Amino acid sequence: MSKAILITGASTGLGAETARLLAPGNDIYVHYNSSADAAQQVSADVEQAEGKAYLMQADLTTDDGCRALVQSVFEKTDKLDVLFNNAGGLIRRTPANACDWSLMQEVFTLNTFSTMMMTSLCIPLLEKGDDPCVINNSSLATRHGAPTATIYGAAKGAINSFTMGAAKELAPKIRVNAVAPGVILTPFHDKVTTPEQLELWQENTPLKRHGHAMNIAMAIKFIIENDFITGETIDINGGLFMR
C-alpha cells in the first residue's frame, strides 16, 4: 500500500536521501524553504524511482509557514503515514560564555519550535494514516555537550524530550521516534565545521570514518517498518557515543 510521507527540509542532506530511499511506490511530499533547484532535483529523483513527488515551499520558522505547509498537504491527501521532521541547522557556532539572545531564538525556532508545531498540526492527518509515525531529527550534540554548539545541542535535547512526551500522548495510534545522527558528511558542516575538526572527530570515532546520509535514511526506513518502536531516540554515530 502506498504511503504518504512528508519530509521537511528535503532539498539536501538527510532529507533528500530519505526521500530517494522511500520513493518507490510512495507519495513523497518534498518540503524546502530556499533551495528550489535542489528540491526540484530531489522531486525528479523520486519520480525516477517510481514514486510520486509533491514539491512544497514554506518557511517553517514562522507559525504561518508551518500552517501553510500543512494546508498544502491537506489539499493533496486526506491522510499522512509518515512525518519526518528533518528541517533544522546549527546556524553558527557560539561558545557558552557568549550566548546571543537572537541566535538562541533563531536556533530554537528552526530546530525545536518547527518540529513541535509541524507534529501538532499534522496529527489529524496522521490519525487517518496506516501505522502512522513521526520521526524527529535530533543530534549527537545532545549526547556529549556539544562544545561551541551548546545552543544547538540544547534545542535538539528539547526534541528528545518532546519525542518521549508525544510518543506517550499519541499512543497507541501514532508512534513517535527520533534519530540522533553523529558526524554525517552532508552540506550541514560546510559553513560551521573546519576540516581539522572533522579529522579529529573521525580519529575519535571507533569506526574511523564519518557517516553518510544513507546511513540515516536506512535507520528512518527501519523505524517506519518496525511497528513496535516508539518513544526512542536512535543513535547513528559510528560509536562516537555509546550508552
C-alpha positions as CSV (number, residue, x, y, z in Angstrom):
1,M,0.0,0.0,0.0
2,S,1.3,3.4,-1.0
3,K,2.4,5.6,1.9
4,A,2.0,9.4,2.2
5,I,5.3,10.7,3.5
6,L,6.1,14.4,4.4
7,I,9.8,15.2,4.7
8,T,10.7,18.7,5.9
9,G,14.0,20.2,4.7
10,A,14.1,17.6,1.9
11,S,16.1,19.5,-0.6
12,T,19.6,18.4,0.6
13,G,21.4,16.1,3.0
14,L,19.4,13.7,5.2
15,G,16.0,14.8,3.9
16,A,16.9,14.4,0.3
17,E,18.5,10.9,0.7
18,T,15.5,9.8,2.8
19,A,13.1,11.0,0.1
20,R,15.1,9.0,-2.5
21,L,15.2,5.8,-0.4
22,L,11.5,5.9,0.5
23,A,10.4,6.9,-3.0
24,P,9.4,3.6,-4.7
25,G,5.6,3.2,-4.7
26,N,5.1,6.1,-2.2
27,D,3.8,9.7,-2.3
28,I,6.7,11.9,-1.1
29,Y,5.9,15.5,0.0
30,V,9.2,17.3,-0.6
31,H,9.4,20.4,1.5
32,Y,12.0,23.1,1.0
33,N,12.5,26.7,2.0
34,S,15.1,28.4,-0.2
35,S,16.8,25.7,-2.1
36,A,14.4,25.4,-5.0
37,D,16.7,23.9,-7.6
38,A,18.0,21.2,-5.3
39,A,14.4,20.4,-4.2
40,Q,13.3,20.1,-7.9
41,Q,16.2,17.6,-8.4
42,V,15.0,15.6,-5.4
43,S,11.5,15.5,-6.8
44,A,12.8,14.3,-10.2
45,D,14.8,11.6,-8.4
46,V,11.6,10.5,-6.6
47,E,9.7,10.3,-9.8
48,Q,12.5,8.3,-11.5
49,A,12.4,5.9,-8.6
50,E,8.7,5.3,-9.3
51,G,7.4,7.4,-6.5
52,K,5.1,10.4,-6.7
53,A,6.7,13.7,-5.7
54,Y,4.9,16.8,-4.4
55,L,7.1,19.9,-4.2
56,M,6.2,22.3,-1.4
57,Q,7.8,25.5,-0.3
58,A,7.4,27.1,3.2
59,D,9.4,28.9,5.9
60,L,9.0,26.7,9.0
61,T,10.5,29.3,11.3
62,T,7.1,31.0,11.3
63,D,3.7,29.9,12.5
64,D,2.1,30.9,9.2
65,G,4.7,29.0,7.3
66,C,4.0,25.8,9.2
67,R,0.3,26.2,8.8
68,A,0.7,26.9,5.1
69,L,2.7,23.7,4.5
70,V,0.2,21.5,6.4
71,Q,-2.7,23.1,4.5
72,S,-0.9,22.4,1.2
73,V,-0.6,18.7,2.3
74,F,-4.3,18.7,3.3
75,E,-5.2,19.8,-0.3
76,K,-3.4,16.8,-1.8
77,T,-4.3,14.0,0.6
78,D,-6.7,13.1,3.4
79,K,-4.1,11.1,5.4
80,L,-0.4,11.1,6.3
81,D,1.5,7.9,7.1
82,V,4.9,9.4,7.9
83,L,6.1,12.8,9.1
84,F,9.9,13.2,9.1
85,N,10.7,16.5,10.9
86,N,14.1,17.0,9.4
87,A,14.3,20.7,8.9
88,G,17.0,22.3,11.1
89,G,20.5,23.6,11.3
90,L,23.3,24.8,13.5
91,I,23.3,28.3,12.0
92,R,26.7,29.2,13.6
93,R,28.9,28.1,16.5
94,T,28.9,30.2,19.7
95,P,30.7,29.3,23.0
96,A,28.6,29.0,26.1
97,N,30.1,32.2,27.5
98,A,28.9,34.3,24.5
99,C,25.2,33.3,24.1
100,D,23.3,35.7,21.9
101,W,19.5,36.1,22.6
102,S,18.6,36.5,18.9
103,L,20.7,33.4,18.0
104,M,19.0,31.4,20.7
105,Q,15.6,32.3,19.4
106,E,16.7,31.5,15.8
107,V,18.2,28.1,16.7
108,F,15.2,27.0,18.8
109,T,12.7,28.3,16.3
110,L,14.3,26.4,13.4
111,N,15.1,23.2,15.2
112,T,12.6,22.8,18.1
113,F,9.5,25.0,17.6
114,S,9.1,24.0,13.9
115,T,9.2,20.3,14.9
116,M,6.7,20.7,17.7
117,M,4.3,22.8,15.5
118,M,4.5,20.5,12.5
119,T,3.8,17.5,14.6
120,S,0.8,19.1,16.3
121,L,-0.7,20.4,13.0
122,C,-0.2,17.0,11.3
123,I,-2.0,14.9,13.9
124,P,-5.4,15.0,12.2
125,L,-3.8,13.6,9.0
126,L,-1.7,11.1,10.9
127,E,-4.7,9.8,12.8
128,K,-6.1,8.6,9.4
129,G,-2.8,7.0,8.3
130,D,-1.7,3.4,8.1
131,D,0.6,2.7,11.2
132,P,1.4,6.4,11.2
133,C,4.6,7.6,12.7
134,V,6.5,10.8,13.4
135,I,10.3,10.8,13.2
136,N,12.2,13.8,14.6
137,N,15.8,14.7,13.7
138,S,17.8,15.0,16.9
139,S,21.6,15.0,17.1
140,L,24.8,13.6,18.7
141,A,25.1,17.1,20.1
142,T,22.6,16.1,22.8
143,R,24.9,13.3,24.0
144,H,28.3,14.9,24.5
145,G,27.7,18.5,25.5
146,A,28.4,20.0,22.0
147,P,31.2,22.4,22.8
148,T,30.7,25.6,20.7
149,A,27.3,24.3,19.7
150,T,25.6,24.3,23.1
151,I,22.6,26.3,21.9
152,Y,22.0,23.8,19.1
153,G,22.6,20.9,21.5
154,A,20.0,22.3,23.9
155,A,17.5,22.7,21.1
156,K,18.0,19.1,20.0
157,G,17.8,18.0,23.6
158,A,14.3,19.5,23.7
159,I,13.5,17.4,20.7
160,N,14.4,14.2,22.6
161,S,12.1,15.2,25.5
162,F,9.3,16.2,23.1
163,T,9.7,12.8,21.3
164,M,9.1,10.9,24.5
165,G,6.2,13.0,25.6
166,A,4.4,12.9,22.2
167,A,5.0,9.2,22.0
168,K,3.1,8.6,25.2
169,E,0.4,11.1,24.4
170,L,-0.3,10.0,20.9
171,A,-0.1,6.2,21.6
172,P,-1.4,3.8,20.6
173,K,-2.4,5.2,17.2
174,I,0.7,7.3,16.3
175,R,4.3,6.3,17.0
176,V,6.9,9.0,17.7
177,N,10.6,8.4,17.5
178,A,13.8,10.3,16.7
179,V,17.2,9.7,15.1
180,A,20.3,11.3,16.5
181,P,22.9,11.4,13.7
182,G,26.6,11.7,14.5
183,V,29.0,13.3,12.1
184,I,27.4,12.9,8.7
185,L,29.0,14.2,5.6
186,T,26.3,16.5,4.2
187,P,26.2,20.3,3.5
188,F,25.3,20.7,7.2
189,H,29.0,21.0,8.0
190,D,30.1,23.2,5.1
191,K,29.9,26.5,6.9
192,V,30.2,25.5,10.6
193,T,32.9,22.8,10.9
194,T,36.6,23.1,9.9
195,P,38.4,20.2,8.1
196,E,40.6,19.9,11.2
197,Q,37.6,19.4,13.4
198,L,36.2,16.8,11.1
199,E,39.5,15.0,11.1
200,L,39.7,15.0,14.9
201,W,36.1,13.6,15.1
202,Q,37.0,10.9,12.6
203,E,40.0,9.8,14.6
204,N,37.9,9.7,17.8
205,T,35.2,7.6,16.2
206,P,35.7,3.8,16.8
207,L,34.8,3.0,13.1
208,K,37.4,5.6,12.0
209,R,35.0,7.1,9.4
210,H,32.2,9.6,9.2
211,G,28.6,8.6,8.2
212,H,26.7,9.4,5.0
213,A,23.1,10.4,4.6
214,M,22.1,6.9,3.5
215,N,23.1,5.6,7.0
216,I,20.4,7.9,8.5
217,A,17.9,7.2,5.7
218,M,18.2,3.5,6.3
219,A,17.5,4.0,10.1
220,I,14.4,6.0,9.2
221,K,13.2,3.2,7.0
222,F,13.7,0.8,9.8
223,I,11.7,2.9,12.2
224,I,8.8,3.2,9.7
225,E,8.7,-0.6,9.1
226,N,9.1,-1.7,12.8
227,D,5.7,-1.0,14.4
228,F,6.9,-1.8,18.0
229,I,9.2,1.1,18.4
230,T,8.0,4.3,19.9
231,G,9.5,7.0,22.2
232,E,13.1,6.2,21.2
233,T,15.9,8.4,20.1
234,I,18.2,6.1,18.0
235,D,21.9,7.0,17.8
236,I,23.7,6.5,14.5
237,N,27.2,7.8,15.0
238,G,29.9,5.1,14.3
239,G,30.4,4.6,18.1
240,L,31.4,8.2,18.8
241,F,28.8,8.0,21.6
242,M,27.9,4.7,23.3
243,R,25.4,4.2,26.1
